[in-house]
Structure formats: structure tokens, C-alpha cells
Amino acid sequence: MKIALAAVAILGMATSLVNATDMDPRSYSNIPTDLNFLIAGYANTKGNVAFSPALPIENAKLETHTAVFAYARSLDFWGKSGKVDVILPAAWLSGTAEVSGEQKSRTVNGLTDSIARVYVNLYGAPALSMKEFADYKQDTIVGVSLAVGAPTGQYNPEKLVNIGTNRWYIKPEIGISKAWTPALTTEFAAGMFNFTNNNQPFHGDTLKQKPIYNMQGHLIYNFGKGVWLAADANYYMGGRTMMDGKESDNMQQNWRVGGTFSFPISKQMSIKLNGSTGVYSRTGSSFDIISVAWQYRWGEGL
């Protein structure tokens, strides 16, 4: 079972990056129904983050430590397999930046924005019990998902850098997973982040942001017995902001690559390691993410 730790990639800046940086292998794989998953994870994000030109900030060097707690359950959606998950992250952020030519520092910790998602596999992945799943062989799976980000994170409109965004987002996505051999699978997903307005931005009345378009691809090798390795790539673009009617020249256009390794430590528990780095950024943001997650599963048939 793959639960994407979307929140580990959130920097929580109201004018910049959201979890468009996610790379989520196996999000559209089939799993038995009526299983429960509890996830606890940690992620470290470090590097130079690009901000909107509407703000007087340059050379931001920030480090974020994020703790993630999540619950997920696999479900039967009218004969189609799917799952729902809820992600509750908290973060500690520190770093420095030049604000109007003057060096400033910032340290903040607390809750970040929470996320709820639902996935439904429309083709190639019927809802199966644990017993029935033993005979399932994947070919091509086509699925959709919908994620909602809620502004539950700590936010101070008097500060440039926050760990909450003070707005909602909705992200519809479509995914395709293709098994070429029992061991080798490719996966592709494309989605779009749509944002509500932030009505308490730093030094302004209203901050608007255009959609961010996100694509990700994965090459997944299954070693058997719950051990798998993935090579991941992510591209996102868009997200130009408008502060009080004035549009900024800050459209995002970024490429990231990374890898994911997952292995069991018992019948019910597993560990997942993930890392990614930027290879191109139109806006100059260059940062690295490493994460580790522990997962515990229980349910009928285990």
C-alpha cells in the first residue's frame, strides 16, 4: 500500500511552493478492500526557495523539519477499488533571507495545512477481498483522485515566511499504471492545483494565484515479498500570483527527480525512504527533500 506523504513536501509559504513537488509512486495500484493504514513520517527540506517578486525577499535559505501523521482506508466504490486518506502535518522551520537588502532570520513551528484525499480506480482494478486479491494480476489501471488542502496551519500575516498558507486548495488528478512484467510497472499522473484567495497576505489585501499544473512519472521495480524501488520524476508549472490586482512575473516551471525504496519489517509494518532534488527551476528555487515513513496496517484477512 502506498500512502503518499504529500505534506512532507509542503514548505508552507503563502506566495510560493505547495505540494506540487510531490512524487507519489504506486498511488494508483490496486489493494484489497477494508484495510486500514496508520503512517508516521519525518521529512527534511533544505535549500534556496524562490519567492514572489511582489515581495522584497531574496536568497532565502530555509530548512524545514516536518512530522507527518496519516490514516488511510481502502474501500469498495461500487465495485471499483479505492482509498481515502487524511494527513495531519506539523513543522519546524528556520532560516535566513535578505529582506529589502537587509539580512533577516525566521524560526517558527506548529501545525501546517492538513490534507484529505480520495482515490478511485475506474478501470483495471476491481474491488477485491484479501482472499480474492491473491489471484489478481495487474495489467493497466486508470484512476482518478481528488485532494483538498485546508488552511489549518499556523499563519501570521505580519511575516513573509509561514508554515500555513491561509487558503484552501482543490486538486483533481488522473493516473495511469501499467504493469509490463510481474516485476516492472510504470505510472503517470497529471493534476491541477486550484487555490482560493489569501485575504491576509503580507503587506497587501488580497493574494490570488493561478492554477499549478503538475505531472509525475515513475518506474517501479518489485523485488517481491513487499520490497520495491522506484525512480521518480516530477514537473510542475503555473502558479503566477497577483497581489491587490498587480500580477507578478513569478510563474513556476520546475523539474525534480528522486527515488523511493520501501521494504517490510514484519507482516503488518513497513518502512519507506524517499529523496528528491531539483534539476531545473525557472524561478531559481533549488532545494532537497529526504523523508522516512513507518506504516502499520490492519484489517480483514491479515
Helices and strands as residue ranges (DSSP letters): G 6-9, G 19-21, E 35-49, E 57-77, E 80-99, E 102-111, E 114-123, H 130-133, E 140-150, E 169-179, E 184-195, E 207-209, E 212-224, E 227-238, E 241-243, E 246-247, E 252-264, E 269-281, E 286-299
